[in-house]
């Protein structure tokens, strides 16, 4: 039986990664089949976390928020999970009762962190607030006009942290931030903060020139060398990359020209695209770069598995990597793609989500969001089996983690 798992990041007030919420389904349908039910689905995903996939493969070294049904809460299933790595998320369907209070108290006594999901400020669910460490508020579901009043009332629980979820844009992030929320979750990360009167500083123009060079049909290694050599940061990353365990060279490479020659055109494209994007995203949450790396690798893996009609892997790699360029530079995607010699197919996929390459990107984005039925529809257009998506997703996560260790 396949279990479809994705993860969504949760950030603190400094936009640093705090944890990942683990999203799962028992099939690519975006609902739990009735014959399986929530309890069995939770049981299955816990089995995969503990025995098959492993927590490290899903969230790396970071903490995981995992949904628990009432049955699993009362059966103390959570005691099988490591206290320091897992946050037990109590579903909104769980009503206060002596047995629930007792289970929560035991978990906290054993050092577990508890979160209350989809809190809507009603009196009944408020009984659970003193028993948990984190309370999640769905920003799209609550009464916005009364949110400030309700949050002020909740200050009587000083030991509880507040998490605003389903934040769609930076205006909503700023609202939640101003109201004192401690943690933030949603799609605001991959949206530009400012689109008006934005200019790119000189150092990033050089990086965009490098990106333009590797987007060309034929890479001019001499020109790439001239652009990299004066840049201490890029030169350092190039030497670190070429001399890392990733390549396992016998003799260390000490010149930019030697490194570029060894990498070859394909290797140079990958190095420059990743290195330049990493530099461009400096000052942004690290998850933004990590997510773009996962998307790039996933697109590349899709090229291998697609049935009928081949697409260049390097083009798909750039499609995934550049999909967050607007959020990194806080400019519209149309402005940015106008400066790069990308193919029309890549530009259409990035700007308007249209054209033959769009399903690759759409499949990845819908999977990230747990919209598994939508993801299946896009995969069908590509002739890619849903099971392939699961395998490719975890391969991309492992690749991004390994690459980050050796390079970023």
Phi and psi in degrees as a GROMACS rama.xvg file:
@    title "Ramachandran Plot"
@    xaxis  label "Phi"
@    yaxis  label "Psi"
@TYPE xy
-85.6424  143.203  UNK-2
-119.876  126.04  UNK-3
-93.6973  113.917  UNK-4
-122.786  133.26  UNK-5
-131.529  173.621  UNK-6
-137.151  145.856  UNK-7
-124.67  130.547  UNK-8
-73.8601  151.164  UNK-9
-122.25  132.247  UNK-10
-114.762  156.471  UNK-11
-92.136  -170.433  UNK-12
-69.8421  -18.0351  UNK-13
-93.6473  8.70104  UNK-14
63.038  27.9908  UNK-15
-89.4076  148.502  UNK-16
-66.6055  124.953  UNK-17
-100.692  -43.6562  UNK-18
-167.396  172.994  UNK-19
-117.594  134.676  UNK-20
-84.6606  131.338  UNK-21
-88.7046  119.933  UNK-22
-104.08  133.15  UNK-23
-145.566  154.941  UNK-24
-140.764  156.774  UNK-25
-85.9633  -9.14535  UNK-26
-153.567  176.827  UNK-27
-75.9781  -7.6382  UNK-28
-65.4217  143.638  UNK-29
-84.9759  22.8561  UNK-30
-139.335  162.134  UNK-31
-81.8709  125.848  UNK-32
-59.4753  139.347  UNK-33
-58.447  -35.5377  UNK-34
-70.0807  -16.9771  UNK-35
-96.1955  -52.4408  UNK-36
78.3825  163.215  UNK-37
-62.9633  -41.8416  UNK-38
-61.8209  -47.7682  UNK-39
-67.2367  -37.2365  UNK-40
-63.4748  -43.1648  UNK-41
-62.2908  -43.8583  UNK-42
-58.5382  -43.0323  UNK-43
-66.2248  -44.5087  UNK-44
-68.4272  -34.3635  UNK-45
-65.3634  -38.7708  UNK-46
-61.8292  -40.4322  UNK-47
-68.36  -38.729  UNK-48
-64.3421  -42.6422  UNK-49
-81.3323  -37.1077  UNK-50
-119.691  -28.5794  UNK-51
-105.727  -74.2296  UNK-52
-72.9788  -46.7863  UNK-53
92.7284  142.499  UNK-54
-64.3472  -36.9855  UNK-55
-61.2298  -35.7282  UNK-56
-69.2274  -26.5362  UNK-57
-88.6263  -47.2298  UNK-58
-120.869  4.01446  UNK-59
63.0256  -138.312  UNK-60
-83.3264  2.15973  UNK-61
-91.0434  164.463  UNK-62
-75.659  156.465  UNK-63
-122.526  130.734  UNK-64
-91.9123  123.623  UNK-65
-125.417  125.875  UNK-66
-68.6837  138.578  UNK-67
-126.65  132.729  UNK-68
-80.2674  169.604  UNK-69
-62.1286  -42.6994  UNK-70
-58.9664  -45.4511  UNK-71
-69.5629  -32.4511  UNK-72
-64.6085  -47.2991  UNK-73
-71.3826  -28.898  UNK-74
-81.8438  -0.391701  UNK-75
60.6087  31.8121  UNK-76
-58.7923  -31.6508  UNK-77
-62.9482  -20.3582  UNK-78
-65.0908  -12.123  UNK-79
-79.1657  -14.4673  UNK-80
-94.0747  148.738  UNK-81
-67.6502  129.32  UNK-82
-59.911  -40.0098  UNK-83
-78.9688  -12.2409  UNK-84
-105.793  -22.0848  UNK-85
-119.705  137.902  UNK-86
-108.449  123.117  UNK-87
-84.0343  114.683  UNK-88
-98.6779  114.658  UNK-89
-84.2927  117.423  UNK-90
-63.6847  151.787  UNK-91
-64.7234  -18.436  UNK-92
-75.6127  -11.951  UNK-93
-81.1047  121.037  UNK-94
-95.6031  150.666  UNK-95
-61.024  137.391  UNK-96
-160.855  159.638  UNK-97
-54.6214  -38.7125  UNK-98
-67.7858  -38.4789  UNK-99
-67.1395  -43.2975  UNK-100
-58.3719  -44.2578  UNK-101
-63.9001  -43.8192  UNK-102
-63.1918  -42.1192  UNK-103
-64.7966  -43.0037  UNK-104
-61.398  -41.2585  UNK-105
-63.89  -43.165  UNK-106
-63.2957  -44.319  UNK-107
-65.0622  -36.9493  UNK-108
-63.8535  -33.1785  UNK-109
-84.5524  2.62459  UNK-110
94.6855  10.7036  UNK-111
-80.9199  148.944  UNK-112
-94.3268  130.314  UNK-113
-112.838  141.476  UNK-114
-125.901  141.621  UNK-115
-103.753  120.677  UNK-116
-86.4376  145.644  UNK-117
49.3992  49.4596  UNK-118
-70.7151  131.298  UNK-119
-119.499  20.6458  UNK-120
67.3343  19.848  UNK-121
-85.8253  156.989  UNK-122
-63.2233  -36.7916  UNK-123
-65.696  -50.9122  UNK-124
-71.1176  -20.7726  UNK-125
-64.1651  -21.9447  UNK-126
-61.942  -23.8531  UNK-127
-86.7334  -15.6884  UNK-128
-57.8734  -45.185  UNK-129
-64.8963  -14.7921  UNK-130
-91.0275  -9.35497  UNK-131
-115.301  169.731  UNK-132
-100.047  -29.4781  UNK-133
-133.944  136.245  UNK-134
-117.439  127.401  UNK-135
-98.2472  133.714  UNK-136
-122.3  122.824  UNK-137
-78.4088  110.388  UNK-138
-66.4237  -22.6714  UNK-139
-84.9324  -15.0641  UNK-140
-104.57  -20.8601  UNK-141
-87.8897  163.293  UNK-142
-74.6753  106.878  UNK-143
-61.5916  -34.7207  UNK-144
-67.1929  -27.6606  UNK-145
-102.888  3.72073  UNK-146
-64.4805  -43.3251  UNK-147
-62.3793  -43.2156  UNK-148
-62.9429  -44.7907  UNK-149
-66.7455  -39.3927  UNK-150
-67.137  -35.8506  UNK-151
-63.3965  -38.2199  UNK-152
-67.1065  -30.4953  UNK-153
-78.7903  -3.33405  UNK-154
-67.6676  -7.42808  UNK-155
-73.5811  -3.34568  UNK-156
-114.835  76.6542  UNK-157
-66.5996  -20.5983  UNK-158
-90.6297  1.5172  UNK-159
-100.767  132.982  UNK-160
-94.3914  148.625  UNK-161
-115.138  133.499  UNK-162
-119.121  121.019  UNK-163
-93.9264  122.466  UNK-164
-114.242  166.26  UNK-165
59.0624  45.1066  UNK-166
-83.836  116.619  UNK-167
-90.5895  -24.3981  UNK-168
-152.839  177.022  UNK-169
-73.0341  -23.5844  UNK-170
-64.9639  -41.2421  UNK-171
-70.0822  -35.3725  UNK-172
-61.8326  -45.207  UNK-173
-64.3507  -36.3604  UNK-174
-62.6339  -50.2412  UNK-175
-62.4987  -39.3608  UNK-176
-61.539  -45.3169  UNK-177
-66.4269  -26.1882  UNK-178
-85.8876  0.434972  UNK-179
93.7042  12.7068  UNK-180
-63.7339  145.393  UNK-181
-94.0026  -31.5109  UNK-182
-131.894  155.974  UNK-183
-141.566  137.77  UNK-184
-141.911  138.919  UNK-185
151.209  -169.501  UNK-186
-94.5245  9.21142  UNK-187
-63.0182  -25.1954  UNK-188
-59.7852  -40.7543  UNK-189
-94.5884  23.5192  UNK-190
-112.815  142.445  UNK-191
-63.7413  143.485  UNK-192
-77.4087  -42.0686  UNK-193
-134.223  134.885  UNK-194
-117.054  -4.5493  UNK-195
-104.544  135.766  UNK-196
52.5062  37.9057  UNK-197
-95.6265  131.078  UNK-198
-119.574  155.478  UNK-199
-98.4766  131.929  UNK-200
-72.0259  164.521  UNK-201
-58.0673  -43.2826  UNK-202
-61.7967  -34.4389  UNK-203
-79.7217  -23.2758  UNK-204
-64.7882  -40.3135  UNK-205
-61.2628  -41.1712  UNK-206
-65.6093  -39.6035  UNK-207
-65.4537  -34.0372  UNK-208
-64.4311  -38.3888  UNK-209
-64.2624  -43.5451  UNK-210
-62.5626  -39.0803  UNK-211
-62.7161  -38.3708  UNK-212
-64.437  -43.2916  UNK-213
-79.8851  -10.3246  UNK-214
-83.7578  -12.8703  UNK-215
-68.9149  153.484  UNK-216
-56.9336  -35.7549  UNK-217
-126.679  121.446  UNK-218
-80.3025  129.839  UNK-219
-91.4604  99.5218  UNK-220
-63.3152  -32.4475  UNK-221
-64.7151  -42.9321  UNK-222
-66.2612  -39.4524  UNK-223
-61.5717  -42.3854  UNK-224
-60.0715  -43.21  UNK-225
-63.5689  -33.6971  UNK-226
-78.7022  -33.5304  UNK-227
-79.5726  -43.5544  UNK-228
-51.9847  -45.5991  UNK-229
-72.5015  -13.3016  UNK-230
-93.1849  105.128  UNK-231
-60.3514  -42.873  UNK-232
-63.7861  -45.9357  UNK-233
-67.364  -39.8482  UNK-234
-61.9772  -43.9127  UNK-235
-60.5806  -43.6496  UNK-236
-65.3417  -36.1627  UNK-237
-63.6513  -45.7389  UNK-238
-67.44  -38.8118  UNK-239
-63.9972  -39.5643  UNK-240
-66.9863  -51.5781  UNK-241
-69.5821  -27.6344  UNK-242
-97.6338  6.94915  UNK-243
-80.4326  172.498  UNK-244
-62.9295  -17.309  UNK-245
-58.5361  -33.932  UNK-246
-109.291  -24.1382  UNK-247
52.7414  51.4383  UNK-248
-76.3877  148.349  UNK-249
-73.5942  -45.8651  UNK-250
-109.627  139.748  UNK-251
-70.5292  142.655  UNK-252
-92.4683  129.915  UNK-253
-123.124  1.92465  UNK-254
-124.504  146.631  UNK-255
-61.0569  -42.9343  UNK-256
-62.1337  -44.6093  UNK-257
-61.1496  -43.2759  UNK-258
-62.5005  -45.8455  UNK-259
-66.2426  -38.5577  UNK-260
-65.0187  -42.2046  UNK-261
-64.2515  -41.4761  UNK-262
-66.6602  -34.586  UNK-263
75.3992  173.153  UNK-264
-59.2784  -46.0307  UNK-265
-64.4001  -44.6411  UNK-266
-65.4261  -37.5237  UNK-267
-64.9647  -42.1455  UNK-268
-56.9846  -46.7421  UNK-269
-67.6054  -44.672  UNK-270
-61.6592  -50.3288  UNK-271
-63.1257  -42.4262  UNK-272
-62.4717  -42.8385  UNK-273
-72.4714  -46.0771  UNK-274
-64.2934  -44.3398  UNK-275
-66.32  -41.4428  UNK-276
-64.6671  -38.2019  UNK-277
-62.4926  -42.6086  UNK-278
-66.526  -42.0301  UNK-279
-61.9125  -35.7317  UNK-280
-85.4074  2.80947  UNK-281
-57.4694  135.873  UNK-282
92.0048  -9.00885  UNK-283
-100.803  164.605  UNK-284
-56.1291  136.643  UNK-285
-59.6999  -24.9246  UNK-286
-63.3449  -26.4785  UNK-287
-64.1574  -45.4494  UNK-288
-68.6438  -42.1457  UNK-289
-59.6757  -42.4382  UNK-290
-65.8189  -39.3945  UNK-291
-66.9452  -34.076  UNK-292
-67.1174  -42.2845  UNK-293
-62.849  -44.1663  UNK-294
-61.9438  -42.1649  UNK-295
-61.457  -46.7441  UNK-296
-67.4461  -38.1214  UNK-297
-62.1482  -46.1718  UNK-298
-58.6417  -41.8551  UNK-299
-62.7809  -43.1121  UNK-300
-67.1975  -33.9631  UNK-301
-60.2666  -36.222  UNK-302
-60.2682  -32.9069  UNK-303
-73.0258  -36.6121  UNK-304
-92.1437  -13.0903  UNK-305
-64.8299  135.895  UNK-306
-95.5212  123.597  UNK-307
80.4185  119.461  UNK-308
77.5442  107.324  UNK-309
-90.8675  142.165  UNK-310
-122.503  141.305  UNK-311
-61.2395  130.186  UNK-312
-60.2754  -41.4164  UNK-313
-63.0686  -35.5833  UNK-314
-68.2659  -41.2109  UNK-315
-68.6587  -35.6055  UNK-316
-58.9284  -46.6235  UNK-317
-64.0884  -38.1027  UNK-318
-57.2787  -49.0834  UNK-319
-66.6235  -42.9401  UNK-320
-66.7489  -39.37  UNK-321
-82.7101  -4.16653  UNK-322
-65.7082  -14.394  UNK-323
-117.781  13.7955  UNK-324
-61.5914  -34.7478  UNK-325
-65.2873  -38.5773  UNK-326
-70.2658  -32.3201  UNK-327
-69.3252  -36.9749  UNK-328
-106.349  -1.30754  UNK-329
54.7764  45.8093  UNK-330
-136.223  163.026  UNK-331
-69.9255  148.009  UNK-332
-63.1397  -35.5718  UNK-333
-61.3918  -42.0491  UNK-334
-62.1837  -42.4887  UNK-335
-70.9003  -44.472  UNK-336
-68.5261  -22.582  UNK-337
-66.6784  -23.7599  UNK-338
-89.6575  -8.45088  UNK-339
-114.037  139.416  UNK-340
-80.4665  59.2786  UNK-341
-83.3757  157.861  UNK-342
-69.0249  158.094  UNK-343
-60.7162  -35.0139  UNK-344
-63.1445  -41.8  UNK-345
-68.4359  -43.3217  UNK-346
-60.8262  -43.475  UNK-347
-64.7694  -40.2684  UNK-348
-65.4804  -40.5  UNK-349
-74.1444  -41.4113  UNK-350
-82.9437  -43.7484  UNK-351
-127.034  3.5824  UNK-352
55.788  40.561  UNK-353
-125.376  168.256  UNK-354
93.987  175.532  UNK-355
-66.6617  -21.0455  UNK-356
-92.3496  -12.7613  UNK-357
-57.8795  -41.5233  UNK-358
-58.6766  -29.5405  UNK-359
-60.9549  -50.6368  UNK-360
-69.6177  -40.7101  UNK-361
-65.4543  -37.1339  UNK-362
-61.5107  -41.441  UNK-363
-69.4238  -46.2768  UNK-364
-63.8081  -42.8184  UNK-365
-68.5268  -33.2757  UNK-366
-65.3739  -44.1877  UNK-367
-56.3833  -35.8036  UNK-368
-87.881  0.579868  UNK-369
76.6671  14.9899  UNK-370
-90.809  71.3258  UNK-371
-70.3543  -30.6565  UNK-372
-67.2231  -42.4428  UNK-373
-61.9204  -40.4733  UNK-374
-59.178  -44.328  UNK-375
-58.5254  -41.5137  UNK-376
-59.9344  -42.7446  UNK-377
-69.8677  -38.9323  UNK-378
-62.9848  -37.1681  UNK-379
-61.4772  -37.3039  UNK-380
-61.9695  -28.4303  UNK-381
-94.5717  -6.78587  UNK-382
71.4879  30.6819  UNK-383
-109.414  129.605  UNK-384
-71.5045  143.103  UNK-385
-55.5295  -35.4762  UNK-386
-62.7003  -32.1064  UNK-387
-63.0755  -35.9131  UNK-388
-61.4508  -42.5294  UNK-389
-61.11  -50.9336  UNK-390
-61.1821  -44.8953  UNK-391
-65.7444  -36.8392  UNK-392
-60.8716  -47.378  UNK-393
-71.7107  -31.9032  UNK-394
-63.643  -41.1621  UNK-395
-66.4701  -40.1027  UNK-396
-61.714  -45.7548  UNK-397
-64.604  -41.4687  UNK-398
-62.4072  -45.2027  UNK-399
-63.0648  -41.97  UNK-400
-63.4994  -45.7883  UNK-401
-65.7707  -42.8243  UNK-402
-64.5595  -39.8149  UNK-403
-62.2458  -41.761  UNK-404
-62.1498  -40.7375  UNK-405
-88.2187  -9.48135  UNK-406
-134.467  -50.8659  UNK-407
